[in-house]
Each structure stands twice: as C-alpha cells, then as structure tokens.
Amino acid sequence: MVPMEAGKATTSSSHIMLPPPIPHSMFSSRLPTDLEPNEFTTILQAQKAAGVRILDLTQSNPTEASFTYDFLQTGNIPGHIPGRYEPSAQGLPEARDAIRRYYQGNRHGSISAEDLFLTAGTSEAYGFLLKLLTEPGDEVLIPAPSYPLFDLLATLENVTPVRYALKLNEEGRWRIDFRSLELMISSLTRAIVVVNPNNPTGSYLTAEELVRLNELCRIHDLALIVDEVFLDYINPQDGQKPFSVITNRGALTFTLSGLSKILALPQAKLGWIHVEGPAALKEGAKARLEFIADTYLSVGSMVQQAAPALLTCQQEIQSQIMARTRANETALRSATTLPHLHREGGWYAILQLPDHITDEECCLELLERHSLIVHPGFFYDFAESNRIVVSLIVPPEEFSRGLALIQEYLESRG
C-alpha cells in the first residue's frame, strides 16, 4: 500500500477524499495541541515494534516487578459485587474505619473516620481538591523537582501550576527553599502542594518546615495539600521516622494517600483525602467536598468492602519492597562510579552524571545503544542538567544488568 499523504485519497478514486482537518477550536485549550511523540518515545516505539528487548530501570508499577501477592489469594478478602447498592459520598464506614486504624497502627496519628473522603485514586483526589479550592486561572504551588503529573492534573482543571524550589542543604538533604516559595505566592495562589516524602528526591517534610508552611497559609489564606503516598517507605539507613501531617491543625490541610503505594496495588483504585485544620475552615471544606464526592460516587463497592482485610496485609508487601530497595541501593554503590544523592525514603535513586554529559543525551544514547531506559532529570524539573533517575523496585538481576550498561556507557564517554 502506498503511504497516505496529507489531503490525498488512499485509492485511485477521485470521489474518496480524506476528511478535512478538525479545527483546534473543537477541543478544549486545557489539552495539549501537540500530541506527537518526542524523540525518546519515537525511538522506544521503533525498538518495541522491532521486537527489541527493553531493559527498564524506571519501573514504577510494582505489579510488574516480580513481587509476590499471595495475600490476594486468601479467602479473607471479599471478591464479589454486592447485590445491593448503598452509596456513600464519603465512602463506606467500614472502609474509612480501616484507614483510621492504618494511621493509628503505624503511629502516623490518631484521626476520625468522619474526616476521610474516599476517591478512585489520588489523581482523582487532586481533581476534587482543585474543584474545591480554585477558580479557572487560579494558581497552585508545586515543588520542583517532583513528579510531572501535577502539571497535567492542574491544567485539566484550568489551574496554573507554579513551581517553588527544593534545594540540597549542607548535609545533602532536600529541603524547601522558602525564599523561592514566598516569591511565588501571588494574589491568585490558592494552595501549596507538598509531597511527603517527595518523588523522586525521597525527602520528608520536617516539623520545622511544617511550622513555616502553616504560617504562610495563615498569612495568605492558603490551603495545604500533602501527598503522602510514599510515607511508609522510609530508608532504614537514614535513621529517622516518617513524619506525617495527618493531624496538622495549623492550616486547612488535606492529606492524600491510597492503596497504590501502601499495598502496591495501583489497580485497586482506592485513595483518600483526610481533612484537618481550624474548625470553621475544616467543616466548610468537608461540606463542600461531600457535595463534590456525591456528584461522582466513583469508588467501587468491591474495593471498599475489601479494604479492611487488605490493609491488614500491609507488611506482607511492604517488607518485600523495602528489602528490594535496600538490595538495589547497595548494588548501586558497588556497580557504578556515579555518585547518588541521599534518599530519606521512597523508592527512587538520583544519580549525578559527569558535568560533560547531559541527562538528555545520556538517556537517548542509553536507549539507542543499549535499549536501556532511565529518566532524565528534566522530567522532574531538576535545575541541574546532569541528573538521571532510576527506580529501586526493579528486579535485582535486571537492575544489576542495567547498572553495568550505565557504567559501560560512562567509560565509553571518558
């Protein structure tokens, strides 16, 4: 078949024509106008189409990382669709009470199940909060470096994401640059987003930082949105305990988490929002969140009914992940000459390239030469151009093979 050319028919008949292009005005300006794949994606797609085996050191899906999920096979977890539908805007009471027990049992804080709102994952939770707090054109402050999903979620709600900086302190730990944060606050700012621990820096919020955030929120009438999906994954070699904001009353505070990371079950699609803060603001937020949640009623009954049994299995999966991250981090130290930045928690590692190699060229050349995927630092908005990011949950054999290829590449570059 002759390749199709723009504006021409695919057969010899002059009566068969391609439809005219759809004007951009047909679609929302919240969506990208250019959906063409970038150079990296084009190379990757071509290699996959050719049957090339790809080695992915950015694996973020735990269900594809060779962990065992025996706890899902027990008879204690409900697996049927209930015959009766009893919708609840906040979520089934038994599911919310199980989440309350999770926080208490892990010593993250004592909360009330009445302050929880269940969602179909944390992405939806962000969507609910942006609907609650913002008007079109408003701004939310997001950390940099951090995960790029926030830009998309904000843009889809007609909200502008504005970055504030995280910086390495003298001890090699990532902390909020409050000078940067304060400079970014404007009359349009409605909320500050914090990720605790941050992805990919693995840095936990400190008590001192929370005090300063509360003060800024009070002065500027801002809400605090804290994403704690990686909270449990502390680096045991770091010597500190995870610090949750779940009981913070110094500002209107929304704490997000879910089963995607706590139980390494992204397919469960169960997340939540916990509301805390000054009494009047808290109650006003809860009343409005209930209205939003009742409009969607998006969380399935099956996963809500299964939540109490599932949450008793936390250690079965988390112990595997913690052992994997420790083993891979040990391999990282011995298998490559690249320095990697300190990790307080989470399951990612940040590697520092030699100054003469940029993250973009490194990622493209590793893919082209070795069919190896690593993330460039610019993907996470690192200020430096010589950072790459790898996942520590990759199966150990694959991780070691990938590190060897990185080292081979570095030696070839001199």
Contacts in CASP RR format, 6 or more apart in sequence:
PFRMAT RR
TARGET T0000
AUTHOR 0000-0000-0000
METHOD contacts of the structure
MODEL  1
MVPMEAGKATTSSSHIMLPPPIPHSMFSSRLPTDLEPNEFTTILQAQKAA
GVRILDLTQSNPTEASFTYDFLQTGNIPGHIPGRYEPSAQGLPEARDAIR
RYYQGNRHGSISAEDLFLTAGTSEAYGFLLKLLTEPGDEVLIPAPSYPLF
DLLATLENVTPVRYALKLNEEGRWRIDFRSLELMISSLTRAIVVVNPNNP
TGSYLTAEELVRLNELCRIHDLALIVDEVFLDYINPQDGQKPFSVITNRG
ALTFTLSGLSKILALPQAKLGWIHVEGPAALKEGAKARLEFIADTYLSVG
SMVQQAAPALLTCQQEIQSQIMARTRANETALRSATTLPHLHREGGWYAI
LQLPDHITDEECCLELLERHSLIVHPGFFYDFAESNRIVVSLIVPPEEFS
RGLALIQEYLESRG
1 10 0 8 1.000
2 10 0 8 1.000
4 10 0 8 1.000
4 18 0 8 1.000
6 18 0 8 1.000
7 17 0 8 1.000
7 18 0 8 1.000
8 18 0 8 1.000
9 16 0 8 1.000
9 17 0 8 1.000
9 18 0 8 1.000
10 16 0 8 1.000
10 18 0 8 1.000
24 33 0 8 1.000
30 155 0 8 1.000
30 156 0 8 1.000
30 157 0 8 1.000
30 158 0 8 1.000
31 156 0 8 1.000
37 45 0 8 1.000
39 364 0 8 1.000
40 363 0 8 1.000
40 364 0 8 1.000
40 367 0 8 1.000
43 364 0 8 1.000
43 367 0 8 1.000
43 368 0 8 1.000
44 54 0 8 1.000
44 367 0 8 1.000
44 373 0 8 1.000
47 54 0 8 1.000
47 367 0 8 1.000
47 371 0 8 1.000
48 54 0 8 1.000
52 371 0 8 1.000
53 371 0 8 1.000
54 371 0 8 1.000
54 372 0 8 1.000
54 373 0 8 1.000
55 370 0 8 1.000
55 371 0 8 1.000
55 372 0 8 1.000
55 373 0 8 1.000
55 398 0 8 1.000
55 401 0 8 1.000
55 402 0 8 1.000
55 405 0 8 1.000
56 373 0 8 1.000
56 394 0 8 1.000
56 398 0 8 1.000
57 372 0 8 1.000
57 373 0 8 1.000
57 374 0 8 1.000
57 390 0 8 1.000
57 391 0 8 1.000
57 394 0 8 1.000
57 398 0 8 1.000
57 399 0 8 1.000
57 402 0 8 1.000
58 373 0 8 1.000
58 374 0 8 1.000
58 375 0 8 1.000
58 389 0 8 1.000
58 390 0 8 1.000
58 391 0 8 1.000
59 65 0 8 1.000
59 391 0 8 1.000
59 393 0 8 1.000
59 394 0 8 1.000
60 391 0 8 1.000
60 393 0 8 1.000
61 266 0 8 1.000
62 264 0 8 1.000
62 266 0 8 1.000
62 317 0 8 1.000
62 321 0 8 1.000
62 393 0 8 1.000
63 69 0 8 1.000
63 264 0 8 1.000
63 265 0 8 1.000
63 266 0 8 1.000
63 267 0 8 1.000
65 324 0 8 1.000
65 393 0 8 1.000
65 394 0 8 1.000
65 395 0 8 1.000
66 395 0 8 1.000
67 264 0 8 1.000
67 317 0 8 1.000
67 320 0 8 1.000
67 321 0 8 1.000
67 324 0 8 1.000
67 393 0 8 1.000
68 320 0 8 1.000
69 317 0 8 1.000
70 316 0 8 1.000
71 77 0 8 1.000
71 310 0 8 1.000
71 313 0 8 1.000
71 316 0 8 1.000
71 317 0 8 1.000
74 309 0 8 1.000
76 309 0 8 1.000
77 306 0 8 1.000
77 309 0 8 1.000
77 310 0 8 1.000
78 302 0 8 1.000
78 305 0 8 1.000
78 306 0 8 1.000
78 309 0 8 1.000
79 302 0 8 1.000
79 305 0 8 1.000
79 306 0 8 1.000
80 302 0 8 1.000
81 301 0 8 1.000
81 302 0 8 1.000
82 301 0 8 1.000
82 302 0 8 1.000
82 305 0 8 1.000
85 301 0 8 1.000
86 92 0 8 1.000
86 301 0 8 1.000
87 294 0 8 1.000
87 297 0 8 1.000
89 117 0 8 1.000
89 290 0 8 1.000
89 291 0 8 1.000
89 293 0 8 1.000
89 294 0 8 1.000
89 297 0 8 1.000
90 96 0 8 1.000
90 114 0 8 1.000
90 116 0 8 1.000
90 117 0 8 1.000
90 118 0 8 1.000
90 290 0 8 1.000
90 293 0 8 1.000
91 116 0 8 1.000
91 117 0 8 1.000
91 118 0 8 1.000
91 293 0 8 1.000
91 299 0 8 1.000
91 304 0 8 1.000
92 118 0 8 1.000
92 301 0 8 1.000
92 304 0 8 1.000
92 305 0 8 1.000
93 113 0 8 1.000
94 304 0 8 1.000
94 305 0 8 1.000
94 307 0 8 1.000
94 308 0 8 1.000
95 118 0 8 1.000
95 270 0 8 1.000
95 304 0 8 1.000
95 305 0 8 1.000
95 307 0 8 1.000
95 308 0 8 1.000
96 113 0 8 1.000
96 114 0 8 1.000
96 116 0 8 1.000
96 118 0 8 1.000
96 272 0 8 1.000
97 113 0 8 1.000
97 308 0 8 1.000
98 307 0 8 1.000
98 308 0 8 1.000
98 311 0 8 1.000
99 113 0 8 1.000
99 116 0 8 1.000
99 272 0 8 1.000
99 307 0 8 1.000
99 311 0 8 1.000
100 111 0 8 1.000
100 112 0 8 1.000
100 113 0 8 1.000
100 116 0 8 1.000
101 311 0 8 1.000
102 108 0 8 1.000
102 262 0 8 1.000
102 311 0 8 1.000
102 314 0 8 1.000
103 109 0 8 1.000
103 110 0 8 1.000
103 111 0 8 1.000
103 244 0 8 1.000
103 246 0 8 1.000
104 110 0 8 1.000
104 111 0 8 1.000
106 232 0 8 1.000
106 314 0 8 1.000
108 231 0 8 1.000
108 242 0 8 1.000
108 244 0 8 1.000
108 246 0 8 1.000
109 244 0 8 1.000
109 246 0 8 1.000
109 247 0 8 1.000
110 247 0 8 1.000
111 246 0 8 1.000
111 247 0 8 1.000
111 274 0 8 1.000
111 276 0 8 1.000
115 274 0 8 1.000
115 275 0 8 1.000
115 276 0 8 1.000
115 282 0 8 1.000
115 286 0 8 1.000
116 272 0 8 1.000
116 273 0 8 1.000
116 274 0 8 1.000
116 275 0 8 1.000
117 125 0 8 1.000
117 128 0 8 1.000
117 272 0 8 1.000
117 273 0 8 1.000
117 274 0 8 1.000
117 275 0 8 1.000
117 286 0 8 1.000
117 289 0 8 1.000
117 290 0 8 1.000
117 293 0 8 1.000
118 270 0 8 1.000
118 271 0 8 1.000
118 272 0 8 1.000
118 293 0 8 1.000
118 299 0 8 1.000
118 304 0 8 1.000
119 125 0 8 1.000
119 128 0 8 1.000
119 270 0 8 1.000
119 271 0 8 1.000
119 272 0 8 1.000
119 273 0 8 1.000
119 293 0 8 1.000
119 298 0 8 1.000
119 299 0 8 1.000
120 269 0 8 1.000
120 270 0 8 1.000
120 271 0 8 1.000
120 298 0 8 1.000
120 299 0 8 1.000
120 300 0 8 1.000
121 258 0 8 1.000
121 260 0 8 1.000
121 269 0 8 1.000
121 270 0 8 1.000
121 271 0 8 1.000
122 227 0 8 1.000
122 229 0 8 1.000
122 256 0 8 1.000
122 257 0 8 1.000
122 258 0 8 1.000
122 260 0 8 1.000
122 271 0 8 1.000
123 149 0 8 1.000
123 153 0 8 1.000
124 271 0 8 1.000
124 296 0 8 1.000
124 298 0 8 1.000
125 256 0 8 1.000
125 271 0 8 1.000
125 272 0 8 1.000
125 273 0 8 1.000
126 150 0 8 1.000
126 153 0 8 1.000
126 225 0 8 1.000
126 256 0 8 1.000
127 153 0 8 1.000
127 156 0 8 1.000
127 157 0 8 1.000
128 273 0 8 1.000
128 289 0 8 1.000
128 292 0 8 1.000
128 293 0 8 1.000
128 296 0 8 1.000
129 191 0 8 1.000
129 223 0 8 1.000
129 225 0 8 1.000
129 254 0 8 1.000
129 273 0 8 1.000
130 140 0 8 1.000
130 153 0 8 1.000
130 154 0 8 1.000
130 157 0 8 1.000
130 159 0 8 1.000
131 157 0 8 1.000
131 292 0 8 1.000
132 285 0 8 1.000
132 288 0 8 1.000
132 289 0 8 1.000
132 292 0 8 1.000
133 140 0 8 1.000
133 190 0 8 1.000
133 191 0 8 1.000
133 223 0 8 1.000
134 140 0 8 1.000
134 157 0 8 1.000
134 159 0 8 1.000
134 190 0 8 1.000
134 191 0 8 1.000
136 158 0 8 1.000
136 159 0 8 1.000
137 158 0 8 1.000
137 159 0 8 1.000
137 160 0 8 1.000
137 188 0 8 1.000
138 159 0 8 1.000
138 160 0 8 1.000
138 188 0 8 1.000
138 189 0 8 1.000
138 190 0 8 1.000
139 159 0 8 1.000
139 160 0 8 1.000
139 161 0 8 1.000
139 162 0 8 1.000
139 186 0 8 1.000
139 188 0 8 1.000
139 189 0 8 1.000
139 190 0 8 1.000
140 154 0 8 1.000
140 159 0 8 1.000
140 160 0 8 1.000
140 161 0 8 1.000
140 162 0 8 1.000
140 189 0 8 1.000
140 190 0 8 1.000
140 191 0 8 1.000
140 192 0 8 1.000
140 193 0 8 1.000
140 225 0 8 1.000
141 162 0 8 1.000
141 163 0 8 1.000
141 164 0 8 1.000
141 181 0 8 1.000
141 184 0 8 1.000
141 185 0 8 1.000
141 189 0 8 1.000
141 191 0 8 1.000
141 192 0 8 1.000
141 193 0 8 1.000
142 150 0 8 1.000
142 151 0 8 1.000
142 154 0 8 1.000
142 161 0 8 1.000
142 162 0 8 1.000
142 163 0 8 1.000
142 164 0 8 1.000
142 193 0 8 1.000
143 163 0 8 1.000
143 164 0 8 1.000
143 165 0 8 1.000
143 166 0 8 1.000
143 176 0 8 1.000
143 193 0 8 1.000
143 194 0 8 1.000
143 195 0 8 1.000
143 198 0 8 1.000
144 163 0 8 1.000
144 164 0 8 1.000
144 165 0 8 1.000
144 166 0 8 1.000
144 380 0 8 1.000
144 381 0 8 1.000
144 382 0 8 1.000
144 383 0 8 1.000
145 166 0 8 1.000
145 198 0 8 1.000
145 200 0 8 1.000
145 201 0 8 1.000
145 377 0 8 1.000
145 380 0 8 1.000
145 381 0 8 1.000
145 382 0 8 1.000
145 383 0 8 1.000
146 166 0 8 1.000
146 195 0 8 1.000
146 198 0 8 1.000
146 199 0 8 1.000
146 200 0 8 1.000
146 201 0 8 1.000
146 380 0 8 1.000
146 381 0 8 1.000
147 195 0 8 1.000
147 199 0 8 1.000
147 200 0 8 1.000
147 380 0 8 1.000
148 379 0 8 1.000
148 380 0 8 1.000
148 381 0 8 1.000
150 161 0 8 1.000
150 193 0 8 1.000
151 161 0 8 1.000
154 160 0 8 1.000
154 161 0 8 1.000
155 161 0 8 1.000
159 190 0 8 1.000
160 188 0 8 1.000
162 184 0 8 1.000
162 186 0 8 1.000
162 189 0 8 1.000
163 184 0 8 1.000
163 381 0 8 1.000
164 176 0 8 1.000
164 177 0 8 1.000
164 180 0 8 1.000
164 181 0 8 1.000
164 184 0 8 1.000
164 192 0 8 1.000
165 176 0 8 1.000
165 177 0 8 1.000
165 180 0 8 1.000
165 181 0 8 1.000
165 383 0 8 1.000
166 174 0 8 1.000
166 175 0 8 1.000
166 176 0 8 1.000
166 177 0 8 1.000
166 198 0 8 1.000
166 201 0 8 1.000
166 203 0 8 1.000
167 174 0 8 1.000
167 175 0 8 1.000
167 177 0 8 1.000
167 180 0 8 1.000
168 174 0 8 1.000
168 175 0 8 1.000
168 341 0 8 1.000
169 175 0 8 1.000
171 342 0 8 1.000
172 341 0 8 1.000
172 342 0 8 1.000
173 203 0 8 1.000
173 342 0 8 1.000
173 344 0 8 1.000
174 198 0 8 1.000
174 201 0 8 1.000
174 202 0 8 1.000
174 203 0 8 1.000
174 341 0 8 1.000
175 203 0 8 1.000
175 206 0 8 1.000
175 209 0 8 1.000
176 194 0 8 1.000
176 209 0 8 1.000
176 212 0 8 1.000
176 213 0 8 1.000
178 212 0 8 1.000
181 192 0 8 1.000
181 216 0 8 1.000
182 216 0 8 1.000
185 216 0 8 1.000
185 220 0 8 1.000
185 222 0 8 1.000
189 220 0 8 1.000
189 222 0 8 1.000
190 222 0 8 1.000
190 223 0 8 1.000
191 222 0 8 1.000
191 223 0 8 1.000
191 224 0 8 1.000
191 225 0 8 1.000
192 213 0 8 1.000
192 216 0 8 1.000
192 217 0 8 1.000
192 222 0 8 1.000
192 223 0 8 1.000
192 224 0 8 1.000
192 225 0 8 1.000
193 225 0 8 1.000
193 226 0 8 1.000
193 227 0 8 1.000
194 205 0 8 1.000
194 213 0 8 1.000
194 224 0 8 1.000
194 225 0 8 1.000
194 226 0 8 1.000
194 227 0 8 1.000
194 245 0 8 1.000
195 226 0 8 1.000
195 227 0 8 1.000
195 230 0 8 1.000
196 204 0 8 1.000
196 205 0 8 1.000
196 226 0 8 1.000
196 227 0 8 1.000
196 228 0 8 1.000
196 231 0 8 1.000
196 243 0 8 1.000
196 244 0 8 1.000
196 245 0 8 1.000
197 203 0 8 1.000
197 204 0 8 1.000
197 205 0 8 1.000
197 230 0 8 1.000
197 231 0 8 1.000
197 233 0 8 1.000
197 234 0 8 1.000
197 242 0 8 1.000
197 344 0 8 1.000
197 345 0 8 1.000
197 346 0 8 1.000
199 230 0 8 1.000
199 346 0 8 1.000
199 348 0 8 1.000
200 348 0 8 1.000
200 349 0 8 1.000
200 350 0 8 1.000
200 375 0 8 1.000
200 380 0 8 1.000
200 389 0 8 1.000
201 341 0 8 1.000
201 343 0 8 1.000
201 350 0 8 1.000
202 230 0 8 1.000
202 343 0 8 1.000
202 344 0 8 1.000
202 345 0 8 1.000
202 346 0 8 1.000
202 348 0 8 1.000
203 344 0 8 1.000
203 345 0 8 1.000
204 234 0 8 1.000
204 240 0 8 1.000
204 242 0 8 1.000
204 243 0 8 1.000
204 344 0 8 1.000
204 345 0 8 1.000
205 226 0 8 1.000
205 243 0 8 1.000
205 245 0 8 1.000
206 243 0 8 1.000
207 243 0 8 1.000
210 245 0 8 1.000
210 248 0 8 1.000
213 224 0 8 1.000
213 251 0 8 1.000
214 224 0 8 1.000
214 248 0 8 1.000
214 250 0 8 1.000
214 251 0 8 1.000
216 222 0 8 1.000
217 223 0 8 1.000
217 224 0 8 1.000
217 250 0 8 1.000
217 251 0 8 1.000
217 252 0 8 1.000
218 250 0 8 1.000
218 251 0 8 1.000
222 251 0 8 1.000
223 251 0 8 1.000
223 252 0 8 1.000
223 253 0 8 1.000
223 254 0 8 1.000
223 285 0 8 1.000
224 245 0 8 1.000
224 248 0 8 1.000
224 251 0 8 1.000
224 252 0 8 1.000
224 253 0 8 1.000
224 254 0 8 1.000
225 254 0 8 1.000
225 256 0 8 1.000
226 245 0 8 1.000
226 248 0 8 1.000
226 253 0 8 1.000
226 254 0 8 1.000
226 255 0 8 1.000
226 256 0 8 1.000
227 256 0 8 1.000
227 257 0 8 1.000
228 244 0 8 1.000
228 245 0 8 1.000
228 246 0 8 1.000
228 255 0 8 1.000
228 256 0 8 1.000
228 257 0 8 1.000
229 256 0 8 1.000
229 257 0 8 1.000
229 258 0 8 1.000
229 260 0 8 1.000
229 261 0 8 1.000
229 262 0 8 1.000
230 261 0 8 1.000
230 345 0 8 1.000
230 346 0 8 1.000
230 347 0 8 1.000
231 242 0 8 1.000
231 244 0 8 1.000
231 257 0 8 1.000
232 242 0 8 1.000
232 261 0 8 1.000
232 262 0 8 1.000
232 314 0 8 1.000
232 318 0 8 1.000
233 261 0 8 1.000
233 318 0 8 1.000
233 321 0 8 1.000
233 322 0 8 1.000
233 325 0 8 1.000
233 345 0 8 1.000
233 346 0 8 1.000
233 347 0 8 1.000
234 240 0 8 1.000
234 241 0 8 1.000
234 242 0 8 1.000
234 344 0 8 1.000
234 345 0 8 1.000
234 346 0 8 1.000
235 325 0 8 1.000
235 329 0 8 1.000
235 343 0 8 1.000
235 344 0 8 1.000
235 345 0 8 1.000
235 346 0 8 1.000
236 322 0 8 1.000
236 326 0 8 1.000
237 326 0 8 1.000
238 342 0 8 1.000
238 343 0 8 1.000
238 344 0 8 1.000
238 345 0 8 1.000
240 344 0 8 1.000
244 255 0 8 1.000
245 253 0 8 1.000
245 255 0 8 1.000
246 255 0 8 1.000
246 274 0 8 1.000
246 276 0 8 1.000
247 276 0 8 1.000
248 255 0 8 1.000
248 276 0 8 1.000
248 277 0 8 1.000
249 276 0 8 1.000
249 277 0 8 1.000
249 278 0 8 1.000
250 277 0 8 1.000
250 278 0 8 1.000
251 277 0 8 1.000
251 278 0 8 1.000
252 275 0 8 1.000
252 276 0 8 1.000
252 277 0 8 1.000
252 278 0 8 1.000
252 281 0 8 1.000
252 282 0 8 1.000
252 285 0 8 1.000
253 275 0 8 1.000
253 276 0 8 1.000
253 277 0 8 1.000
254 273 0 8 1.000
254 274 0 8 1.000
254 275 0 8 1.000
254 285 0 8 1.000
255 273 0 8 1.000
255 274 0 8 1.000
255 276 0 8 1.000
256 271 0 8 1.000
256 272 0 8 1.000
256 273 0 8 1.000
256 274 0 8 1.000
257 271 0 8 1.000
257 272 0 8 1.000
258 270 0 8 1.000
258 271 0 8 1.000
258 272 0 8 1.000
259 265 0 8 1.000
259 268 0 8 1.000
259 270 0 8 1.000
259 271 0 8 1.000
259 303 0 8 1.000
259 307 0 8 1.000
259 310 0 8 1.000
260 266 0 8 1.000
260 268 0 8 1.000
260 271 0 8 1.000
262 311 0 8 1.000
262 314 0 8 1.000
262 318 0 8 1.000
263 310 0 8 1.000
263 311 0 8 1.000
263 313 0 8 1.000
263 314 0 8 1.000
263 317 0 8 1.000
264 317 0 8 1.000
264 318 0 8 1.000
264 321 0 8 1.000
265 310 0 8 1.000
268 303 0 8 1.000
268 306 0 8 1.000
268 310 0 8 1.000
269 299 0 8 1.000
269 300 0 8 1.000
269 303 0 8 1.000
270 299 0 8 1.000
270 303 0 8 1.000
270 304 0 8 1.000
270 307 0 8 1.000
271 299 0 8 1.000
273 289 0 8 1.000
275 282 0 8 1.000
275 285 0 8 1.000
275 286 0 8 1.000
275 289 0 8 1.000
276 282 0 8 1.000
321 347 0 8 1.000
321 393 0 8 1.000
324 392 0 8 1.000
324 393 0 8 1.000
324 395 0 8 1.000
324 396 0 8 1.000
325 346 0 8 1.000
325 347 0 8 1.000
325 392 0 8 1.000
325 393 0 8 1.000
327 396 0 8 1.000
328 349 0 8 1.000
328 392 0 8 1.000
328 393 0 8 1.000
328 394 0 8 1.000
328 396 0 8 1.000
328 399 0 8 1.000
329 343 0 8 1.000
329 349 0 8 1.000
329 392 0 8 1.000
331 396 0 8 1.000
331 399 0 8 1.000
331 400 0 8 1.000
331 403 0 8 1.000
332 340 0 8 1.000
332 349 0 8 1.000
332 351 0 8 1.000
332 390 0 8 1.000
332 392 0 8 1.000
332 403 0 8 1.000
333 340 0 8 1.000
335 400 0 8 1.000
335 403 0 8 1.000
335 404 0 8 1.000
335 407 0 8 1.000
336 351 0 8 1.000
336 403 0 8 1.000
336 406 0 8 1.000
336 407 0 8 1.000
336 410 0 8 1.000
337 407 0 8 1.000
337 410 0 8 1.000
338 351 0 8 1.000
338 352 0 8 1.000
338 353 0 8 1.000
338 406 0 8 1.000
338 410 0 8 1.000
339 351 0 8 1.000
339 352 0 8 1.000
340 349 0 8 1.000
340 350 0 8 1.000
340 351 0 8 1.000
340 352 0 8 1.000
341 349 0 8 1.000
341 350 0 8 1.000
341 351 0 8 1.000
341 352 0 8 1.000
343 349 0 8 1.000
343 350 0 8 1.000
347 391 0 8 1.000
347 392 0 8 1.000
347 393 0 8 1.000
348 389 0 8 1.000
348 390 0 8 1.000
348 391 0 8 1.000
348 392 0 8 1.000
349 389 0 8 1.000
349 390 0 8 1.000
349 391 0 8 1.000
349 392 0 8 1.000
350 387 0 8 1.000
350 388 0 8 1.000
350 389 0 8 1.000
351 387 0 8 1.000
351 388 0 8 1.000
351 389 0 8 1.000
351 390 0 8 1.000
351 406 0 8 1.000
352 384 0 8 1.000
352 386 0 8 1.000
352 387 0 8 1.000
353 359 0 8 1.000
353 362 0 8 1.000
353 386 0 8 1.000
353 387 0 8 1.000
353 388 0 8 1.000
354 386 0 8 1.000
354 410 0 8 1.000
354 413 0 8 1.000
354 414 0 8 1.000
355 386 0 8 1.000
356 413 0 8 1.000
357 386 0 8 1.000
357 410 0 8 1.000
357 413 0 8 1.000
358 385 0 8 1.000
358 386 0 8 1.000
359 376 0 8 1.000
359 377 0 8 1.000
359 378 0 8 1.000
359 382 0 8 1.000
359 385 0 8 1.000
359 386 0 8 1.000
359 387 0 8 1.000
359 388 0 8 1.000
360 376 0 8 1.000
360 378 0 8 1.000
360 385 0 8 1.000
362 374 0 8 1.000
362 376 0 8 1.000
362 388 0 8 1.000
362 409 0 8 1.000
363 373 0 8 1.000
363 374 0 8 1.000
363 375 0 8 1.000
363 376 0 8 1.000
363 388 0 8 1.000
365 409 0 8 1.000
366 372 0 8 1.000
366 373 0 8 1.000
366 374 0 8 1.000
366 405 0 8 1.000
366 406 0 8 1.000
366 409 0 8 1.000
367 373 0 8 1.000
369 409 0 8 1.000
370 402 0 8 1.000
370 405 0 8 1.000
370 408 0 8 1.000
370 409 0 8 1.000
372 402 0 8 1.000
372 405 0 8 1.000
372 406 0 8 1.000
374 388 0 8 1.000
374 389 0 8 1.000
374 390 0 8 1.000
374 406 0 8 1.000
375 388 0 8 1.000
375 389 0 8 1.000
375 390 0 8 1.000
376 387 0 8 1.000
376 388 0 8 1.000
376 389 0 8 1.000
377 384 0 8 1.000
377 385 0 8 1.000
377 387 0 8 1.000
377 388 0 8 1.000
377 389 0 8 1.000
378 385 0 8 1.000
379 389 0 8 1.000
380 389 0 8 1.000
390 399 0 8 1.000
392 399 0 8 1.000
END
